[in-house]
């Protein structure tokens, strides 16, 4: 049994660090969300910020874009060209994706400063991409309303998860302790 532990130690350490960081970050996020009462249609501040930032991006295409509170559910209505284009719920804010991203980076740890810089820059990139994703999704749904499931369920998730995957590959191959270091003479 000890031989198996030694043989699989790197994988087991990765798994333990990933699970611990994911559970801790998820607990913190859930504690934040518990401050808001969905039954009273309360939307968390971060989701509201995402909706408003998406509206600002949409304003580049249309000055008649705006947001308003949804009185029927805990969400923010996003309007494009005067029409209700999307409802922004907690799941649209990409924080769960950022938690997954950060947990993976922690699990494949590197030096402290590069790790923190990569986590911050990667999280910002994911956030910005999510804002652009929501805005482009509104434009796409406005122009092609019959393709909602294609855009919302396939294309846009594929893009955002693809970028997260590429960030993970970059991290593991360039910055983590597992990255191959160039030979020195």
TIDO-377334 format. One record per residue (C-alpha): residue number from 1; residue in three letters; y, x negated, z negated. Coordinates in steps of 0.05 Angstrom, whole numbers. Layout:
N
+-----+---------+--------+--------+--------+
| num | residuo |     py |     px |     pz |
+-----+---------+--------+--------+--------+
| NUM |     ALA |      Y |      X |      Z |
...
+-----+---------+--------+--------+--------+
***
This chain:
185
+-----+---------+--------+--------+--------+
| num | residuo |     py |     px |     pz |
+-----+---------+--------+--------+--------+
|   1 |     UNK |      0 |      0 |      0 |
|   2 |     UNK |     47 |    -57 |    -17 |
|   3 |     UNK |     34 |    -88 |     52 |
|   4 |     UNK |     56 |    -22 |     85 |
|   5 |     UNK |    119 |    -20 |     43 |
|   6 |     UNK |    136 |    -92 |     63 |
|   7 |     UNK |    120 |    -78 |    136 |
|   8 |     UNK |    162 |    -14 |    138 |
|   9 |     UNK |    217 |    -36 |     90 |
|  10 |     UNK |    273 |    -38 |    142 |
|  11 |     UNK |    256 |     32 |    165 |
|  12 |     UNK |    249 |     59 |     95 |
|  13 |     UNK |    316 |     29 |     74 |
|  14 |     UNK |    349 |     59 |    135 |
|  15 |     UNK |    318 |    127 |    119 |
|  16 |     UNK |    339 |    123 |     46 |
|  17 |     UNK |    411 |    102 |     62 |
|  18 |     UNK |    417 |    156 |    116 |
|  19 |     UNK |    389 |    211 |     72 |
|  20 |     UNK |    431 |    191 |     11 |
|  21 |     UNK |    496 |    186 |     50 |
|  22 |     UNK |    483 |    250 |     89 |
|  23 |     UNK |    467 |    289 |     26 |
|  24 |     UNK |    527 |    262 |    -12 |
|  25 |     UNK |    576 |    275 |     46 |
|  26 |     UNK |    546 |    344 |     58 |
|  27 |     UNK |    553 |    361 |    -16 |
|  28 |     UNK |    626 |    339 |    -16 |
|  29 |     UNK |    639 |    380 |     47 |
|  30 |     UNK |    604 |    441 |     19 |
|  31 |     UNK |    644 |    434 |    -46 |
|  32 |     UNK |    707 |    434 |     -4 |
|  33 |     UNK |    684 |    496 |     35 |
|  34 |     UNK |    666 |    533 |    -29 |
|  35 |     UNK |    740 |    536 |    -46 |
|  36 |     UNK |    749 |    588 |      9 |
|  37 |     UNK |    723 |    659 |      6 |
|  38 |     UNK |    694 |    680 |     74 |
|  39 |     UNK |    688 |    751 |     48 |
|  40 |     UNK |    764 |    752 |     42 |
|  41 |     UNK |    770 |    722 |    112 |
|  42 |     UNK |    795 |    655 |     84 |
|  43 |     UNK |    791 |    597 |    133 |
|  44 |     UNK |    790 |    526 |    108 |
|  45 |     UNK |    851 |    483 |    122 |
|  46 |     UNK |    815 |    434 |    167 |
|  47 |     UNK |    789 |    489 |    213 |
|  48 |     UNK |    860 |    518 |    216 |
|  49 |     UNK |    886 |    449 |    234 |
|  50 |     UNK |    834 |    442 |    289 |
|  51 |     UNK |    854 |    510 |    317 |
|  52 |     UNK |    928 |    491 |    316 |
|  53 |     UNK |    916 |    423 |    347 |
|  54 |     UNK |    875 |    457 |    402 |
|  55 |     UNK |    932 |    505 |    414 |
|  56 |     UNK |    980 |    445 |    423 |
|  57 |     UNK |    933 |    416 |    475 |
|  58 |     UNK |    928 |    484 |    509 |
|  59 |     UNK |   1005 |    487 |    510 |
|  60 |     UNK |   1002 |    430 |    561 |
|  61 |     UNK |    970 |    480 |    609 |
|  62 |     UNK |   1004 |    544 |    586 |
|  63 |     UNK |   1064 |    556 |    541 |
|  64 |     UNK |   1037 |    624 |    523 |
|  65 |     UNK |    981 |    595 |    479 |
|  66 |     UNK |    980 |    613 |    406 |
|  67 |     UNK |    936 |    624 |    345 |
|  68 |     UNK |    931 |    681 |    295 |
|  69 |     UNK |    887 |    697 |    236 |
|  70 |     UNK |    826 |    739 |    248 |
|  71 |     UNK |    825 |    800 |    202 |
|  72 |     UNK |    751 |    815 |    216 |
|  73 |     UNK |    720 |    748 |    199 |
|  74 |     UNK |    736 |    679 |    171 |
|  75 |     UNK |    762 |    649 |    235 |
|  76 |     UNK |    825 |    634 |    275 |
|  77 |     UNK |    837 |    668 |    341 |
|  78 |     UNK |    860 |    622 |    396 |
|  79 |     UNK |    897 |    653 |    455 |
|  80 |     UNK |    906 |    623 |    524 |
|  81 |     UNK |    951 |    655 |    576 |
|  82 |     UNK |    963 |    712 |    528 |
|  83 |     UNK |    888 |    729 |    523 |
|  84 |     UNK |    841 |    717 |    466 |
|  85 |     UNK |    802 |    656 |    490 |
|  86 |     UNK |    763 |    633 |    429 |
|  87 |     UNK |    749 |    643 |    356 |
|  88 |     UNK |    751 |    579 |    316 |
|  89 |     UNK |    702 |    581 |    258 |
|  90 |     UNK |    683 |    528 |    208 |
|  91 |     UNK |    628 |    503 |    254 |
|  92 |     UNK |    679 |    487 |    308 |
|  93 |     UNK |    716 |    434 |    267 |
|  94 |     UNK |    665 |    378 |    281 |
|  95 |     UNK |    662 |    356 |    209 |
|  96 |     UNK |    586 |    364 |    208 |
|  97 |     UNK |    582 |    319 |    269 |
|  98 |     UNK |    627 |    268 |    235 |
|  99 |     UNK |    583 |    270 |    173 |
| 100 |     UNK |    522 |    256 |    216 |
| 101 |     UNK |    559 |    199 |    251 |
| 102 |     UNK |    583 |    167 |    186 |
| 103 |     UNK |    514 |    173 |    154 |
| 104 |     UNK |    482 |    136 |    212 |
| 105 |     UNK |    534 |     80 |    209 |
| 106 |     UNK |    523 |     73 |    134 |
| 107 |     UNK |    447 |     71 |    145 |
| 108 |     UNK |    455 |     15 |    196 |
| 109 |     UNK |    506 |    -20 |    153 |
| 110 |     UNK |    547 |    -81 |    171 |
| 111 |     UNK |    603 |   -120 |    138 |
| 112 |     UNK |    648 |    -75 |     97 |
| 113 |     UNK |    713 |    -82 |    137 |
| 114 |     UNK |    682 |    -71 |    206 |
| 115 |     UNK |    641 |    -14 |    178 |
| 116 |     UNK |    702 |     22 |    150 |
| 117 |     UNK |    743 |      9 |    213 |
| 118 |     UNK |    687 |     35 |    257 |
| 119 |     UNK |    677 |     97 |    214 |
| 120 |     UNK |    751 |    113 |    216 |
| 121 |     UNK |    761 |     99 |    290 |
| 122 |     UNK |    696 |    135 |    309 |
| 123 |     UNK |    713 |    195 |    266 |
| 124 |     UNK |    782 |    199 |    297 |
| 125 |     UNK |    752 |    194 |    367 |
| 126 |     UNK |    703 |    250 |    351 |
| 127 |     UNK |    759 |    293 |    323 |
| 128 |     UNK |    804 |    282 |    383 |
| 129 |     UNK |    747 |    296 |    431 |
| 130 |     UNK |    732 |    360 |    393 |
| 131 |     UNK |    804 |    383 |    400 |
| 132 |     UNK |    802 |    369 |    475 |
| 133 |     UNK |    733 |    402 |    479 |
| 134 |     UNK |    759 |    467 |    449 |
| 135 |     UNK |    821 |    468 |    494 |
| 136 |     UNK |    780 |    454 |    557 |
| 137 |     UNK |    729 |    505 |    535 |
| 138 |     UNK |    784 |    558 |    531 |
| 139 |     UNK |    809 |    540 |    600 |
| 140 |     UNK |    738 |    540 |    629 |
| 141 |     UNK |    721 |    607 |    596 |
| 142 |     UNK |    786 |    636 |    621 |
| 143 |     UNK |    770 |    615 |    693 |
| 144 |     UNK |    694 |    625 |    690 |
| 145 |     UNK |    679 |    678 |    637 |
| 146 |     UNK |    608 |    689 |    661 |
| 147 |     UNK |    588 |    617 |    645 |
| 148 |     UNK |    602 |    619 |    570 |
| 149 |     UNK |    533 |    598 |    547 |
| 150 |     UNK |    531 |    541 |    598 |
| 151 |     UNK |    598 |    514 |    575 |
| 152 |     UNK |    593 |    528 |    500 |
| 153 |     UNK |    519 |    516 |    488 |
| 154 |     UNK |    502 |    461 |    538 |
| 155 |     UNK |    557 |    422 |    573 |
| 156 |     UNK |    607 |    412 |    516 |
| 157 |     UNK |    555 |    396 |    462 |
| 158 |     UNK |    521 |    348 |    509 |
| 159 |     UNK |    587 |    311 |    519 |
| 160 |     UNK |    606 |    306 |    445 |
| 161 |     UNK |    536 |    288 |    422 |
| 162 |     UNK |    531 |    239 |    480 |
| 163 |     UNK |    594 |    203 |    456 |
| 164 |     UNK |    567 |    201 |    384 |
| 165 |     UNK |    502 |    172 |    410 |
| 166 |     UNK |    541 |    119 |    450 |
| 167 |     UNK |    581 |    101 |    388 |
| 168 |     UNK |    516 |     92 |    349 |
| 169 |     UNK |    488 |     47 |    404 |
| 170 |     UNK |    552 |      6 |    404 |
| 171 |     UNK |    550 |      0 |    328 |
| 172 |     UNK |    477 |    -21 |    324 |
| 173 |     UNK |    483 |    -71 |    380 |
| 174 |     UNK |    551 |   -102 |    364 |
| 175 |     UNK |    571 |    -93 |    292 |
| 176 |     UNK |    512 |    -76 |    246 |
| 177 |     UNK |    471 |   -128 |    209 |
| 178 |     UNK |    416 |   -113 |    260 |
| 179 |     UNK |    459 |   -134 |    319 |
| 180 |     UNK |    435 |   -194 |    357 |
| 181 |     UNK |    480 |   -252 |    341 |
| 182 |     UNK |    497 |   -303 |    395 |
| 183 |     UNK |    462 |   -370 |    388 |
| 184 |     UNK |    505 |   -427 |    362 |
| 185 |     UNK |    496 |   -499 |    383 |
+-----+---------+--------+--------+--------+
***
